[in-house]
Amino acid sequence: MSPIAFDISPEISIIVCTYNRAHYLNKGIDSVLNQTFTNWELLIVDDGSSDNTFEIVNPYLGKYNNIRYLKHQNKKQCYAKNAGIQASFGKYITLLDSDDSYKPNHLESRLEYMKANPEIDLIEGGFFSEEEILVADYFQPGKLINLRECVLGPTFFGKRKVFFELQGFNHMTYGEDTDLWERAEKIFKTQKIKEPETYVYTRAETSVSKNFTTNFSSSM
């Protein structure tokens, strides 16, 4: 039997992990389709949803060859992120939370930055939010801080080697983004950016950061 040949070589792999968020998905997927940069693949990793997620995604699968759908039993978001990373083909890897979206120039702006700064391996930041959001501090348990002071994982945009050499995200209930960033800083060249604010952040009622922060606040 001849080996399987995958005729796919996208510049950028976008990983969306989702769990029972069917009503948010159209916005995020459509924002990827509306990107000014078009050489991408989108991997939607379904972490065992019991809602109509597949019914939302399926029409896109039939229309676009560069959108793929993976589903496994619920193993939480770190496993789902790593599954997407392992299944990706892109030279660069980035993420998109299932309740968020991109402005049209998001991918183009990030790729331009990486091309202009070839020594940089991983960048983070450059997001827009309609509200000021407080979250539990990863470093100081019992303290709330502004989201803008945190590492926001879905804004990661990095070279493929970063995610594979770090062996992806460690399985944690909270703070896996900061954990990966800290590990990356030790062996790669990283850079936090503030602009352009092309990642549109929306915190869903079921988001880990919201639930973790709410549980923390209620225990005070």
C-alpha positions as CSV (number, residue, x, y, z in Angstrom):
1,M,0.0,0.0,0.0
2,S,1.4,3.4,-0.9
3,P,1.8,6.0,1.8
4,I,-1.0,8.6,2.2
5,A,-0.1,11.9,0.6
6,F,-1.7,15.0,2.0
7,D,-1.9,17.7,-0.6
8,I,-2.0,20.6,1.9
9,S,0.7,23.1,2.9
10,P,-1.0,26.1,4.5
11,E,1.0,29.0,5.8
12,I,-1.1,29.3,9.0
13,S,-3.0,26.7,11.0
14,I,-5.9,28.1,13.1
15,I,-7.1,25.9,15.9
16,V,-10.6,26.4,17.4
17,C,-11.4,24.2,20.4
18,T,-15.1,24.1,21.3
19,Y,-17.5,22.5,23.8
20,N,-21.2,23.1,23.6
21,R,-20.9,26.5,22.1
22,A,-22.7,26.0,18.8
23,H,-24.4,29.4,18.9
24,Y,-21.0,31.2,18.9
25,L,-19.3,29.3,16.2
26,N,-20.7,31.0,13.1
27,K,-19.2,34.3,14.1
28,G,-15.7,32.9,14.6
29,I,-15.7,30.7,11.5
30,D,-17.0,33.5,9.3
31,S,-14.3,35.9,10.7
32,V,-11.7,33.4,9.5
33,L,-13.3,33.2,6.0
34,N,-13.3,37.0,5.8
35,Q,-9.5,37.3,6.4
36,T,-7.5,39.3,4.0
37,F,-4.8,36.6,4.1
38,T,-6.2,33.4,2.6
39,N,-3.5,30.7,2.8
40,W,-4.8,29.1,6.0
41,E,-6.4,25.9,7.4
42,L,-9.0,25.9,10.1
43,L,-9.2,22.9,12.5
44,I,-12.3,22.8,14.7
45,V,-11.7,20.5,17.6
46,D,-14.9,19.4,19.3
47,D,-14.2,18.3,22.9
48,G,-17.2,16.1,23.1
49,S,-20.1,18.6,22.6
50,S,-23.6,17.3,23.2
51,D,-25.3,20.3,21.4
52,N,-25.7,20.9,17.7
53,T,-22.1,21.8,17.1
54,F,-21.7,19.4,14.1
55,E,-24.8,20.8,12.4
56,I,-23.3,24.2,12.6
57,V,-19.9,23.1,11.3
58,N,-21.0,20.6,8.6
59,P,-22.1,23.1,5.9
60,Y,-18.6,24.7,6.1
61,L,-17.0,21.3,5.7
62,G,-18.9,20.6,2.5
63,K,-17.9,24.0,1.0
64,Y,-14.3,24.5,2.1
65,N,-11.5,22.0,1.8
66,N,-9.3,23.9,4.2
67,I,-11.7,23.5,7.2
68,R,-11.5,20.3,9.1
69,Y,-13.5,18.9,12.1
70,L,-12.1,16.6,14.8
71,K,-14.2,15.2,17.7
72,H,-13.3,13.2,20.7
73,Q,-14.9,12.5,24.1
74,N,-14.7,15.4,26.6
75,K,-11.1,15.6,27.8
76,K,-11.0,19.4,28.5
77,Q,-9.4,22.2,26.5
78,C,-5.7,21.5,26.9
79,Y,-6.1,18.0,25.3
80,A,-8.3,19.6,22.6
81,K,-5.7,22.2,21.8
82,N,-2.9,19.6,21.6
83,A,-5.0,17.4,19.3
84,G,-5.4,20.4,17.0
85,I,-1.7,21.1,17.1
86,Q,-0.8,17.5,16.3
87,A,-3.3,17.5,13.3
88,S,-2.0,20.8,11.9
89,F,0.1,21.3,8.8
90,G,0.8,25.1,8.9
91,K,4.2,26.8,9.1
92,Y,2.7,29.0,11.8
93,I,0.1,28.0,14.4
94,T,-2.4,30.2,16.1
95,L,-5.7,29.8,18.0
96,L,-9.2,31.2,18.2
97,D,-11.5,30.7,21.1
98,S,-14.9,29.4,20.0
99,D,-16.7,32.5,21.4
100,D,-14.2,35.0,19.8
101,S,-13.5,36.4,16.3
102,Y,-10.9,38.0,14.2
103,K,-10.9,41.4,12.5
104,P,-10.3,41.0,8.8
105,N,-6.6,41.8,8.9
106,H,-5.7,39.7,11.9
107,L,-3.8,36.9,10.2
108,E,-2.1,39.3,7.7
109,S,-0.9,41.6,10.5
110,R,0.5,38.8,12.5
111,L,2.3,37.2,9.6
112,E,3.7,40.6,8.5
113,Y,5.1,41.0,12.0
114,M,6.8,37.6,12.0
115,K,8.2,38.1,8.5
116,A,9.6,41.5,9.5
117,N,11.1,40.1,12.7
118,P,12.4,36.6,11.7
119,E,14.2,36.2,15.0
120,I,10.9,36.1,16.9
121,D,9.4,32.7,17.4
122,L,6.2,33.4,19.3
123,I,4.1,36.5,19.8
124,E,1.1,37.3,22.1
125,G,-1.3,40.1,22.5
126,G,-3.1,42.7,20.4
127,F,-6.7,42.1,21.4
128,F,-9.9,44.2,21.5
129,S,-12.7,43.8,24.1
130,E,-15.8,45.9,24.6
131,E,-15.5,45.5,28.4
132,E,-12.8,45.6,31.0
133,I,-12.4,42.1,32.3
134,L,-11.0,40.9,35.6
135,V,-9.6,37.4,36.0
136,A,-7.9,35.4,38.7
137,D,-4.2,36.1,38.8
138,Y,-2.1,33.0,37.9
139,F,0.8,34.1,40.0
140,Q,-1.0,35.5,43.0
141,P,-3.9,33.2,44.1
142,G,-6.6,35.3,45.7
143,K,-6.0,38.4,43.5
144,L,-8.0,39.7,40.5
145,I,-6.2,41.5,37.7
146,N,-7.1,43.1,34.4
147,L,-7.1,40.7,31.5
148,R,-4.6,43.0,29.7
149,E,-2.0,42.2,32.3
150,C,-2.3,38.5,31.4
151,V,-1.0,36.1,28.8
152,L,-4.0,35.6,26.4
153,G,-3.4,32.2,24.8
154,P,-5.7,32.5,21.8
155,T,-3.6,35.5,20.6
156,F,-0.5,33.2,20.4
157,F,0.9,33.3,16.9
158,G,4.1,31.2,16.5
159,K,6.3,29.1,14.5
160,R,5.4,25.5,14.3
161,K,8.5,24.3,16.1
162,V,7.5,26.2,19.2
163,F,4.4,24.2,19.9
164,F,6.0,20.9,19.0
165,E,9.2,21.3,20.9
166,L,7.3,22.4,24.0
167,Q,5.0,19.4,23.5
168,G,1.9,21.6,23.5
169,F,-0.1,22.7,26.5
170,N,0.3,21.1,29.9
171,H,-3.0,19.8,31.3
172,M,-4.1,22.3,33.8
173,T,-7.5,23.6,35.0
174,Y,-6.4,27.2,34.7
175,G,-3.3,29.1,33.5
176,E,-2.2,26.8,30.7
177,D,-1.5,29.8,28.5
178,T,0.8,31.4,31.0
179,D,2.5,28.1,31.6
180,L,3.3,27.6,27.9
181,W,4.5,31.2,27.5
182,E,6.9,30.8,30.5
183,R,8.3,27.6,29.0
184,A,8.6,29.3,25.6
185,E,10.5,32.2,27.1
186,K,13.2,29.9,28.3
187,I,14.2,28.5,24.9
188,F,12.6,30.7,22.3
189,K,12.5,34.4,21.3
190,T,9.1,35.7,22.4
191,Q,7.5,39.1,22.1
192,K,4.3,40.6,23.6
193,I,2.6,43.1,21.3
194,K,-0.3,45.6,22.0
195,E,-1.2,46.6,18.4
196,P,-2.9,46.1,16.1
197,E,-5.9,45.1,18.2
198,T,-7.2,42.6,15.7
199,Y,-8.3,39.7,18.0
200,V,-11.8,40.3,19.3
201,Y,-12.3,38.8,22.7
202,T,-15.7,37.9,24.1
203,R,-16.1,36.1,27.3
204,A,-18.9,33.6,27.2
205,E,-20.8,32.6,30.2
206,T,-19.3,29.2,30.1
207,S,-15.7,30.3,29.7
208,V,-13.0,28.8,32.0
209,S,-11.7,32.2,33.0
210,K,-15.2,33.5,33.9
211,N,-16.1,30.3,35.9
212,F,-12.8,30.2,37.7
213,T,-13.0,33.9,38.6
214,T,-16.6,33.6,39.7
215,N,-15.8,30.7,41.9
216,F,-12.9,32.6,43.4
217,S,-15.0,35.7,44.1
218,S,-17.8,33.7,45.7
219,S,-15.3,32.1,48.1
220,M,-14.0,35.5,49.4
